[in-house]
C-alpha cells in the first residue's frame, strides 16, 4: 500500500507540473492535466492515505469517545 501511495503521489505531481509547463512554456492548454492531477489527489490519494493511516486505530478512537461523559444540553 505504501508503494501504491507513493506512485499515485508522483503521478499527481507530474500531471500538475506537466500542466503548468504546457500553460507557461508551450502556451498550450494544460488545465486538463492540472485538473486530472488535483482530482486524482483529492478523490483517490487522500482517501487511500486516510484509510491506510487509520486502519487499526478507528476502534480505539470510538472506544475512547464512548468512555467520556455524555454531552450535557444547556436547556
PyMOL Python script that loads the backbone (N, CA, C, O; Angstrom):
from pymol import cmd

cmd.read_pdbstr("""\
ATOM      1  N   UNK A   1       0.828  -1.189   0.000  1.00  0.00           N
ATOM      2  CA  UNK A   1       0.000   0.000   0.000  1.00  0.00           C
ATOM      3  C   UNK A   1       0.874   1.255   0.000  1.00  0.00           C
ATOM      4  O   UNK A   1       0.527   2.269  -0.605  1.00  0.00           O
ATOM      5  N   UNK A   2       2.014   1.167   0.690  1.00  0.00           N
ATOM      6  CA  UNK A   2       2.913   2.316   0.764  1.00  0.00           C
ATOM      7  C   UNK A   2       3.459   2.675  -0.618  1.00  0.00           C
ATOM      8  O   UNK A   2       3.570   3.851  -0.964  1.00  0.00           O
ATOM      9  N   UNK A   3       3.796   1.659  -1.397  1.00  0.00           N
ATOM     10  CA  UNK A   3       4.333   1.891  -2.742  1.00  0.00           C
ATOM     11  C   UNK A   3       3.255   2.467  -3.652  1.00  0.00           C
ATOM     12  O   UNK A   3       3.528   3.357  -4.458  1.00  0.00           O
ATOM     13  N   UNK A   4       2.034   1.960  -3.524  1.00  0.00           N
ATOM     14  CA  UNK A   4       0.930   2.456  -4.341  1.00  0.00           C
ATOM     15  C   UNK A   4       0.689   3.936  -4.054  1.00  0.00           C
ATOM     16  O   UNK A   4       0.482   4.722  -4.979  1.00  0.00           O
ATOM     17  N   UNK A   5       0.715   4.313  -2.795  1.00  0.00           N
ATOM     18  CA  UNK A   5       0.525   5.720  -2.436  1.00  0.00           C
ATOM     19  C   UNK A   5       1.632   6.607  -3.003  1.00  0.00           C
ATOM     20  O   UNK A   5       1.368   7.711  -3.480  1.00  0.00           O
ATOM     21  N   UNK A   6       2.859   6.124  -2.949  1.00  0.00           N
ATOM     22  CA  UNK A   6       3.970   6.905  -3.498  1.00  0.00           C
ATOM     23  C   UNK A   6       3.849   7.070  -5.005  1.00  0.00           C
ATOM     24  O   UNK A   6       4.113   8.146  -5.541  1.00  0.00           O
ATOM     25  N   UNK A   7       3.449   5.997  -5.689  1.00  0.00           N
ATOM     26  CA  UNK A   7       3.303   6.064  -7.148  1.00  0.00           C
ATOM     27  C   UNK A   7       2.184   7.035  -7.525  1.00  0.00           C
ATOM     28  O   UNK A   7       2.343   7.839  -8.443  1.00  0.00           O
ATOM     29  N   UNK A   8       1.055   6.965  -6.821  1.00  0.00           N
ATOM     30  CA  UNK A   8      -0.049   7.874  -7.113  1.00  0.00           C
ATOM     31  C   UNK A   8       0.351   9.321  -6.833  1.00  0.00           C
ATOM     32  O   UNK A   8      -0.020  10.220  -7.587  1.00  0.00           O
ATOM     33  N   UNK A   9       1.101   9.554  -5.763  1.00  0.00           N
ATOM     34  CA  UNK A   9       1.569  10.905  -5.461  1.00  0.00           C
ATOM     35  C   UNK A   9       2.487  11.423  -6.561  1.00  0.00           C
ATOM     36  O   UNK A   9       2.366  12.576  -6.976  1.00  0.00           O
ATOM     37  N   UNK A  10       3.392  10.594  -7.031  1.00  0.00           N
ATOM     38  CA  UNK A  10       4.304  11.003  -8.101  1.00  0.00           C
ATOM     39  C   UNK A  10       3.528  11.309  -9.374  1.00  0.00           C
ATOM     40  O   UNK A  10       3.831  12.281 -10.066  1.00  0.00           O
ATOM     41  N   UNK A  11       2.527  10.486  -9.690  1.00  0.00           N
ATOM     42  CA  UNK A  11       1.709  10.726 -10.879  1.00  0.00           C
ATOM     43  C   UNK A  11       0.968  12.055 -10.760  1.00  0.00           C
ATOM     44  O   UNK A  11       0.898  12.816 -11.725  1.00  0.00           O
ATOM     45  N   UNK A  12       0.416  12.336  -9.586  1.00  0.00           N
ATOM     46  CA  UNK A  12      -0.300  13.604  -9.375  1.00  0.00           C
ATOM     47  C   UNK A  12       0.628  14.798  -9.553  1.00  0.00           C
ATOM     48  O   UNK A  12       0.287  15.762 -10.238  1.00  0.00           O
ATOM     49  N   UNK A  13       1.781  14.729  -8.946  1.00  0.00           N
ATOM     50  CA  UNK A  13       2.737  15.838  -9.045  1.00  0.00           C
ATOM     51  C   UNK A  13       3.197  16.020 -10.487  1.00  0.00           C
ATOM     52  O   UNK A  13       3.310  17.148 -10.965  1.00  0.00           O
ATOM     53  N   UNK A  14       3.463  14.916 -11.181  1.00  0.00           N
ATOM     54  CA  UNK A  14       3.883  15.009 -12.581  1.00  0.00           C
ATOM     55  C   UNK A  14       2.783  15.613 -13.450  1.00  0.00           C
ATOM     56  O   UNK A  14       3.069  16.444 -14.312  1.00  0.00           O
ATOM     57  N   UNK A  15       1.544  15.213 -13.240  1.00  0.00           N
ATOM     58  CA  UNK A  15       0.452  15.794 -14.025  1.00  0.00           C
ATOM     59  C   UNK A  15       0.333  17.293 -13.795  1.00  0.00           C
ATOM     60  O   UNK A  15       0.121  18.053 -14.740  1.00  0.00           O
ATOM     61  N   UNK A  16       0.467  17.716 -12.552  1.00  0.00           N
ATOM     62  CA  UNK A  16       0.367  19.145 -12.257  1.00  0.00           C
ATOM     63  C   UNK A  16       1.539  19.912 -12.851  1.00  0.00           C
ATOM     64  O   UNK A  16       1.350  20.998 -13.400  1.00  0.00           O
ATOM     65  N   UNK A  17       2.741  19.368 -12.751  1.00  0.00           N
ATOM     66  CA  UNK A  17       3.929  20.035 -13.314  1.00  0.00           C
ATOM     67  C   UNK A  17       3.838  20.085 -14.831  1.00  0.00           C
ATOM     68  O   UNK A  17       4.155  21.111 -15.432  1.00  0.00           O
ATOM     69  N   UNK A  18       3.414  18.999 -15.457  1.00  0.00           N
ATOM     70  CA  UNK A  18       3.264  18.981 -16.913  1.00  0.00           C
ATOM     71  C   UNK A  18       2.204  19.995 -17.342  1.00  0.00           C
ATOM     72  O   UNK A  18       2.382  20.696 -18.339  1.00  0.00           O
ATOM     73  N   UNK A  19       1.116  20.073 -16.602  1.00  0.00           N
ATOM     74  CA  UNK A  19       0.072  21.047 -16.929  1.00  0.00           C
ATOM     75  C   UNK A  19       0.571  22.475 -16.850  1.00  0.00           C
ATOM     76  O   UNK A  19       0.303  23.278 -17.743  1.00  0.00           O
ATOM     77  N   UNK A  20       1.299  22.801 -15.784  1.00  0.00           N
ATOM     78  CA  UNK A  20       1.850  24.148 -15.675  1.00  0.00           C
ATOM     79  C   UNK A  20       2.887  24.422 -16.757  1.00  0.00           C
ATOM     80  O   UNK A  20       2.983  25.544 -17.254  1.00  0.00           O
ATOM     81  N   UNK A  21       3.658  23.412 -17.122  1.00  0.00           N
ATOM     82  CA  UNK A  21       4.636  23.594 -18.197  1.00  0.00           C
ATOM     83  C   UNK A  21       3.944  23.867 -19.525  1.00  0.00           C
ATOM     84  O   UNK A  21       4.363  24.749 -20.275  1.00  0.00           O
ATOM     85  N   UNK A  22       2.900  23.123 -19.817  1.00  0.00           N
ATOM     86  CA  UNK A  22       2.147  23.358 -21.046  1.00  0.00           C
ATOM     87  C   UNK A  22       1.545  24.754 -21.060  1.00  0.00           C
ATOM     88  O   UNK A  22       1.529  25.416 -22.097  1.00  0.00           O
ATOM     89  N   UNK A  23       1.050  25.202 -19.912  1.00  0.00           N
ATOM     90  CA  UNK A  23       0.434  26.526 -19.832  1.00  0.00           C
ATOM     91  C   UNK A  23       1.466  27.637 -20.042  1.00  0.00           C
ATOM     92  O   UNK A  23       1.246  28.548 -20.840  1.00  0.00           O
ATOM     93  N   UNK A  24       2.579  27.562 -19.333  1.00  0.00           N
ATOM     94  CA  UNK A  24       3.505  28.695 -19.289  1.00  0.00           C
ATOM     95  C   UNK A  24       4.607  28.642 -20.343  1.00  0.00           C
ATOM     96  O   UNK A  24       4.994  29.680 -20.880  1.00  0.00           O
ATOM     97  N   UNK A  25       5.107  27.472 -20.640  1.00  0.00           N
ATOM     98  CA  UNK A  25       6.239  27.386 -21.561  1.00  0.00           C
ATOM     99  C   UNK A  25       5.784  27.222 -23.001  1.00  0.00           C
ATOM    100  O   UNK A  25       6.247  27.937 -23.889  1.00  0.00           O
ATOM    101  N   UNK A  26       4.883  26.285 -23.229  1.00  0.00           N
ATOM    102  CA  UNK A  26       4.496  25.942 -24.596  1.00  0.00           C
ATOM    103  C   UNK A  26       3.217  26.631 -25.052  1.00  0.00           C
ATOM    104  O   UNK A  26       2.815  26.465 -26.204  1.00  0.00           O
ATOM    105  N   UNK A  27       2.570  27.396 -24.184  1.00  0.00           N
ATOM    106  CA  UNK A  27       1.336  28.109 -24.485  1.00  0.00           C
ATOM    107  C   UNK A  27       0.244  27.178 -25.015  1.00  0.00           C
ATOM    108  O   UNK A  27      -0.502  27.536 -25.927  1.00  0.00           O
ATOM    109  N   UNK A  28       0.162  25.993 -24.437  1.00  0.00           N
ATOM    110  CA  UNK A  28      -0.890  25.046 -24.772  1.00  0.00           C
ATOM    111  C   UNK A  28      -1.876  24.973 -23.618  1.00  0.00           C
ATOM    112  O   UNK A  28      -1.650  25.565 -22.563  1.00  0.00           O
ATOM    113  N   UNK A  29      -2.976  24.242 -23.819  1.00  0.00           N
ATOM    114  CA  UNK A  29      -3.995  24.121 -22.785  1.00  0.00           C
ATOM    115  C   UNK A  29      -3.586  23.017 -21.808  1.00  0.00           C
ATOM    116  O   UNK A  29      -3.808  21.838 -22.082  1.00  0.00           O
ATOM    117  N   UNK A  30      -3.005  23.380 -20.696  1.00  0.00           N
ATOM    118  CA  UNK A  30      -2.567  22.417 -19.696  1.00  0.00           C
ATOM    119  C   UNK A  30      -3.492  22.301 -18.512  1.00  0.00           C
ATOM    120  O   UNK A  30      -3.202  21.574 -17.561  1.00  0.00           O
ATOM    121  N   UNK A  31      -4.609  23.013 -18.560  1.00  0.00           N
ATOM    122  CA  UNK A  31      -5.538  22.981 -17.435  1.00  0.00           C
ATOM    123  C   UNK A  31      -6.148  21.601 -17.243  1.00  0.00           C
ATOM    124  O   UNK A  31      -6.520  21.235 -16.128  1.00  0.00           O
ATOM    125  N   UNK A  32      -6.252  20.851 -18.300  1.00  0.00           N
ATOM    126  CA  UNK A  32      -6.796  19.486 -18.206  1.00  0.00           C
ATOM    127  C   UNK A  32      -5.875  18.614 -17.363  1.00  0.00           C
ATOM    128  O   UNK A  32      -6.345  17.861 -16.510  1.00  0.00           O
ATOM    129  N   UNK A  33      -4.567  18.710 -17.594  1.00  0.00           N
ATOM    130  CA  UNK A  33      -3.605  17.922 -16.831  1.00  0.00           C
ATOM    131  C   UNK A  33      -3.590  18.340 -15.358  1.00  0.00           C
ATOM    132  O   UNK A  33      -3.520  17.498 -14.462  1.00  0.00           O
ATOM    133  N   UNK A  34      -3.656  19.638 -15.126  1.00  0.00           N
ATOM    134  CA  UNK A  34      -3.695  20.135 -13.752  1.00  0.00           C
ATOM    135  C   UNK A  34      -4.952  19.626 -13.058  1.00  0.00           C
ATOM    136  O   UNK A  34      -4.903  19.192 -11.907  1.00  0.00           O
ATOM    137  N   UNK A  35      -6.062  19.682 -13.752  1.00  0.00           N
ATOM    138  CA  UNK A  35      -7.323  19.209 -13.189  1.00  0.00           C
ATOM    139  C   UNK A  35      -7.307  17.728 -12.862  1.00  0.00           C
ATOM    140  O   UNK A  35      -7.769  17.321 -11.796  1.00  0.00           O
ATOM    141  N   UNK A  36      -6.775  16.912 -13.778  1.00  0.00           N
ATOM    142  CA  UNK A  36      -6.672  15.480 -13.504  1.00  0.00           C
ATOM    143  C   UNK A  36      -5.767  15.205 -12.308  1.00  0.00           C
ATOM    144  O   UNK A  36      -6.066  14.336 -11.488  1.00  0.00           O
ATOM    145  N   UNK A  37      -4.662  15.942 -12.205  1.00  0.00           N
ATOM    146  CA  UNK A  37      -3.771  15.763 -11.067  1.00  0.00           C
ATOM    147  C   UNK A  37      -4.440  16.089  -9.751  1.00  0.00           C
ATOM    148  O   UNK A  37      -4.264  15.370  -8.767  1.00  0.00           O
ATOM    149  N   UNK A  38      -5.207  17.169  -9.722  1.00  0.00           N
ATOM    150  CA  UNK A  38      -5.891  17.572  -8.490  1.00  0.00           C
ATOM    151  C   UNK A  38      -7.013  16.598  -8.149  1.00  0.00           C
ATOM    152  O   UNK A  38      -7.205  16.260  -6.981  1.00  0.00           O
ATOM    153  N   UNK A  39      -7.760  16.142  -9.162  1.00  0.00           N
ATOM    154  CA  UNK A  39      -8.860  15.198  -8.917  1.00  0.00           C
ATOM    155  C   UNK A  39      -8.329  13.868  -8.396  1.00  0.00           C
ATOM    156  O   UNK A  39      -8.891  13.303  -7.458  1.00  0.00           O
ATOM    157  N   UNK A  40      -7.263  13.366  -8.988  1.00  0.00           N
ATOM    158  CA  UNK A  40      -6.664  12.116  -8.517  1.00  0.00           C
ATOM    159  C   UNK A  40      -6.156  12.286  -7.096  1.00  0.00           C
ATOM    160  O   UNK A  40      -6.318  11.394  -6.262  1.00  0.00           O
ATOM    161  N   UNK A  41      -5.539  13.433  -6.817  1.00  0.00           N
ATOM    162  CA  UNK A  41      -5.042  13.694  -5.466  1.00  0.00           C
ATOM    163  C   UNK A  41      -6.181  13.728  -4.454  1.00  0.00           C
ATOM    164  O   UNK A  41      -6.086  13.127  -3.384  1.00  0.00           O
ATOM    165  N   UNK A  42      -7.261  14.436  -4.796  1.00  0.00           N
ATOM    166  CA  UNK A  42      -8.336  14.651  -3.832  1.00  0.00           C
ATOM    167  C   UNK A  42      -9.226  13.430  -3.644  1.00  0.00           C
ATOM    168  O   UNK A  42      -9.631  13.130  -2.521  1.00  0.00           O
ATOM    169  N   UNK A  43      -9.535  12.720  -4.728  1.00  0.00           N
ATOM    170  CA  UNK A  43     -10.531  11.657  -4.644  1.00  0.00           C
ATOM    171  C   UNK A  43      -9.963  10.245  -4.621  1.00  0.00           C
ATOM    172  O   UNK A  43     -10.697   9.292  -4.362  1.00  0.00           O
ATOM    173  N   UNK A  44      -8.681  10.095  -4.885  1.00  0.00           N
ATOM    174  CA  UNK A  44      -8.078   8.757  -4.842  1.00  0.00           C
ATOM    175  C   UNK A  44      -6.977   8.691  -3.793  1.00  0.00           C
ATOM    176  O   UNK A  44      -6.997   7.818  -2.926  1.00  0.00           O
ATOM    177  N   UNK A  45      -6.011   9.613  -3.867  1.00  0.00           N
ATOM    178  CA  UNK A  45      -4.852   9.545  -2.982  1.00  0.00           C
ATOM    179  C   UNK A  45      -5.217   9.829  -1.525  1.00  0.00           C
ATOM    180  O   UNK A  45      -4.822   9.075  -0.635  1.00  0.00           O
ATOM    181  N   UNK A  46      -5.960  10.897  -1.269  1.00  0.00           N
ATOM    182  CA  UNK A  46      -6.283  11.244   0.114  1.00  0.00           C
ATOM    183  C   UNK A  46      -7.129  10.187   0.819  1.00  0.00           C
ATOM    184  O   UNK A  46      -6.811   9.842   1.957  1.00  0.00           O
ATOM    185  N   UNK A  47      -8.198   9.649   0.202  1.00  0.00           N
ATOM    186  CA  UNK A  47      -8.934   8.584   0.898  1.00  0.00           C
ATOM    187  C   UNK A  47      -8.097   7.335   1.153  1.00  0.00           C
ATOM    188  O   UNK A  47      -8.217   6.716   2.211  1.00  0.00           O
ATOM    189  N   UNK A  48      -7.244   6.956   0.187  1.00  0.00           N
ATOM    190  CA  UNK A  48      -6.371   5.799   0.412  1.00  0.00           C
ATOM    191  C   UNK A  48      -5.391   6.060   1.543  1.00  0.00           C
ATOM    192  O   UNK A  48      -5.130   5.174   2.357  1.00  0.00           O
ATOM    193  N   UNK A  49      -4.846   7.270   1.601  1.00  0.00           N
ATOM    194  CA  UNK A  49      -3.908   7.610   2.662  1.00  0.00           C
ATOM    195  C   UNK A  49      -4.604   7.594   4.018  1.00  0.00           C
ATOM    196  O   UNK A  49      -4.057   7.065   4.987  1.00  0.00           O
ATOM    197  N   UNK A  50      -5.793   8.162   4.098  1.00  0.00           N
ATOM    198  CA  UNK A  50      -6.525   8.182   5.370  1.00  0.00           C
ATOM    199  C   UNK A  50      -6.876   6.768   5.802  1.00  0.00           C
ATOM    200  O   UNK A  50      -6.765   6.437   6.983  1.00  0.00           O
ATOM    201  N   UNK A  51      -7.298   5.928   4.859  1.00  0.00           N
ATOM    202  CA  UNK A  51      -7.614   4.542   5.184  1.00  0.00           C
ATOM    203  C   UNK A  51      -6.388   3.810   5.708  1.00  0.00           C
ATOM    204  O   UNK A  51      -6.470   3.097   6.708  1.00  0.00           O
ATOM    205  N   UNK A  52      -5.236   3.985   5.031  1.00  0.00           N
ATOM    206  CA  UNK A  52      -4.003   3.311   5.459  1.00  0.00           C
ATOM    207  C   UNK A  52      -3.561   3.808   6.829  1.00  0.00           C
ATOM    208  O   UNK A  52      -3.124   3.022   7.669  1.00  0.00           O
ATOM    209  N   UNK A  53      -3.674   5.086   7.047  1.00  0.00           N
ATOM    210  CA  UNK A  53      -3.172   5.689   8.275  1.00  0.00           C
ATOM    211  C   UNK A  53      -3.992   5.297   9.502  1.00  0.00           C
ATOM    212  O   UNK A  53      -3.438   5.077  10.579  1.00  0.00           O
ATOM    213  N   UNK A  54      -5.309   5.211   9.337  1.00  0.00           N
ATOM    214  CA  UNK A  54      -6.182   4.967  10.481  1.00  0.00           C
ATOM    215  C   UNK A  54      -6.868   3.612  10.436  1.00  0.00           C
ATOM    216  O   UNK A  54      -7.911   3.437  11.066  1.00  0.00           O
ATOM    217  N   UNK A  55      -6.314   2.654   9.713  1.00  0.00           N
ATOM    218  CA  UNK A  55      -6.950   1.354   9.542  1.00  0.00           C
ATOM    219  C   UNK A  55      -7.182   0.643  10.869  1.00  0.00           C
ATOM    220  O   UNK A  55      -8.280   0.129  11.084  1.00  0.00           O
ATOM    221  N   UNK A  56      -6.221   0.588  11.755  1.00  0.00           N
ATOM    222  CA  UNK A  56      -6.364  -0.123  13.008  1.00  0.00           C
ATOM    223  C   UNK A  56      -6.734   0.748  14.190  1.00  0.00           C
ATOM    224  O   UNK A  56      -6.956   0.235  15.287  1.00  0.00           O
ATOM    225  N   UNK A  57      -6.803   2.054  13.992  1.00  0.00           N
ATOM    226  CA  UNK A  57      -6.988   2.967  15.119  1.00  0.00           C
ATOM    227  C   UNK A  57      -8.411   3.456  15.292  1.00  0.00           C
ATOM    228  O   UNK A  57      -8.716   4.076  16.312  1.00  0.00           O
ATOM    229  N   UNK A  58      -9.279   3.208  14.357  1.00  0.00           N
ATOM    230  CA  UNK A  58     -10.619   3.770  14.452  1.00  0.00           C
ATOM    231  C   UNK A  58     -11.375   3.178  15.641  1.00  0.00           C
ATOM    232  O   UNK A  58     -12.164   3.878  16.275  1.00  0.00           O
ATOM    233  N   UNK A  59     -11.151   1.923  15.948  1.00  0.00           N
ATOM    234  CA  UNK A  59     -11.833   1.331  17.096  1.00  0.00           C
ATOM    235  C   UNK A  59     -11.329   1.952  18.405  1.00  0.00           C
ATOM    236  O   UNK A  59     -12.111   2.129  19.340  1.00  0.00           O
ATOM    237  N   UNK A  60     -10.045   2.282  18.485  1.00  0.00           N
ATOM    238  CA  UNK A  60      -9.522   2.966  19.667  1.00  0.00           C
ATOM    239  C   UNK A  60     -10.177   4.328  19.841  1.00  0.00           C
ATOM    240  O   UNK A  60     -10.512   4.722  20.958  1.00  0.00           O
ATOM    241  N   UNK A  61     -10.359   5.040  18.744  1.00  0.00           N
ATOM    242  CA  UNK A  61     -10.984   6.359  18.807  1.00  0.00           C
ATOM    243  C   UNK A  61     -12.437   6.241  19.262  1.00  0.00           C
ATOM    244  O   UNK A  61     -12.890   7.013  20.107  1.00  0.00           O
ATOM    245  N   UNK A  62     -13.157   5.289  18.710  1.00  0.00           N
ATOM    246  CA  UNK A  62     -14.567   5.124  19.076  1.00  0.00           C
ATOM    247  C   UNK A  62     -14.688   4.704  20.537  1.00  0.00           C
ATOM    248  O   UNK A  62     -15.555   5.209  21.250  1.00  0.00           O
ATOM    249  N   UNK A  63     -13.836   3.790  20.995  1.00  0.00           N
ATOM    250  CA  UNK A  63     -13.889   3.351  22.388  1.00  0.00           C
ATOM    251  C   UNK A  63     -13.596   4.504  23.346  1.00  0.00           C
ATOM    252  O   UNK A  63     -14.260   4.631  24.375  1.00  0.00           O
ATOM    253  N   UNK A  64     -12.616   5.341  23.025  1.00  0.00           N
ATOM    254  CA  UNK A  64     -12.281   6.452  23.912  1.00  0.00           C
ATOM    255  C   UNK A  64     -13.399   7.484  23.943  1.00  0.00           C
ATOM    256  O   UNK A  64     -13.621   8.118  24.975  1.00  0.00           O
ATOM    257  N   UNK A  65     -14.102   7.663  22.839  1.00  0.00           N
ATOM    258  CA  UNK A  65     -15.224   8.605  22.815  1.00  0.00           C
ATOM    259  C   UNK A  65     -16.403   8.076  23.625  1.00  0.00           C
ATOM    260  O   UNK A  65     -17.137   8.859  24.228  1.00  0.00           O
ATOM    261  N   UNK A  66     -16.595   6.764  23.646  1.00  0.00           N
ATOM    262  CA  UNK A  66     -17.709   6.176  24.387  1.00  0.00           C
ATOM    263  C   UNK A  66     -17.465   6.226  25.893  1.00  0.00           C
ATOM    264  O   UNK A  66     -18.420   6.272  26.667  1.00  0.00           O
ATOM    265  N   UNK A  67     -16.191   6.216  26.324  1.00  0.00           N
ATOM    266  CA  UNK A  67     -15.870   6.244  27.745  1.00  0.00           C
ATOM    267  C   UNK A  67     -16.041   7.630  28.353  1.00  0.00           C
ATOM    268  O   UNK A  67     -16.193   7.754  29.568  1.00  0.00           O
ATOM    269  N   UNK A  68     -16.020   8.668  27.530  1.00  0.00           N
ATOM    270  CA  UNK A  68     -16.183  10.021  28.045  1.00  0.00           C
ATOM    271  C   UNK A  68     -17.616  10.228  28.487  1.00  0.00           C
ATOM    272  O   UNK A  68     -18.525   9.491  28.107  1.00  0.00           O
ATOM    273  N   UNK A  69     -17.789  11.267  29.311  1.00  0.00           N
ATOM    274  CA  UNK A  69     -19.124  11.572  29.793  1.00  0.00           C
ATOM    275  C   UNK A  69     -19.996  12.032  28.644  1.00  0.00           C
ATOM    276  O   UNK A  69     -19.493  12.653  27.708  1.00  0.00           O
ATOM    277  N   UNK A  70     -21.282  11.749  28.687  1.00  0.00           N
ATOM    278  CA  UNK A  70     -22.171  12.220  27.610  1.00  0.00           C
ATOM    279  C   UNK A  70     -22.312  13.726  27.631  1.00  0.00           C
ATOM    280  O   UNK A  70     -22.155  14.365  28.672  1.00  0.00           O
ATOM    281  N   UNK A  71     -22.608  14.281  26.482  1.00  0.00           N
ATOM    282  CA  UNK A  71     -22.728  15.726  26.326  1.00  0.00           C
ATOM    283  C   UNK A  71     -23.985  16.209  27.025  1.00  0.00           C
ATOM    284  O   UNK A  71     -25.055  15.624  26.857  1.00  0.00           O
ATOM    285  N   UNK A  72     -23.865  17.265  27.802  1.00  0.00           N
ATOM    286  CA  UNK A  72     -24.993  17.830  28.538  1.00  0.00           C
ATOM    287  C   UNK A  72     -25.564  18.996  27.747  1.00  0.00           C
ATOM    288  O   UNK A  72     -24.815  19.880  27.332  1.00  0.00           O
ATOM    289  N   UNK A  73     -26.886  19.019  27.528  1.00  0.00           N
ATOM    290  CA  UNK A  73     -27.529  20.154  26.879  1.00  0.00           C
ATOM    291  C   UNK A  73     -27.741  21.265  27.898  1.00  0.00           C
ATOM    292  O   UNK A  73     -27.876  21.004  29.093  1.00  0.00           O
ATOM    293  N   UNK A  74     -27.769  22.500  27.421  1.00  0.00           N
ATOM    294  CA  UNK A  74     -27.934  23.663  28.297  1.00  0.00           C
ATOM    295  C   UNK A  74     -29.397  24.038  28.483  1.00  0.00           C
ATOM    296  O   UNK A  74     -29.681  25.104  29.031  1.00  0.00           O
ATOM    297  N   UNK A  75     -30.324  23.215  28.054  1.00  0.00           N
ATOM    298  CA  UNK A  75     -31.754  23.546  28.172  1.00  0.00           C
ATOM    299  C   UNK A  75     -32.203  23.529  29.582  1.00  0.00           C
ATOM    300  O   UNK A  75     -33.374  23.784  29.860  1.00  0.00           O
TER     301      UNK A  75
END
""", "prot")
cmd.dss("prot")
cmd.show_as("cartoon", "prot")
cmd.util.cbc("prot")
cmd.orient("prot")
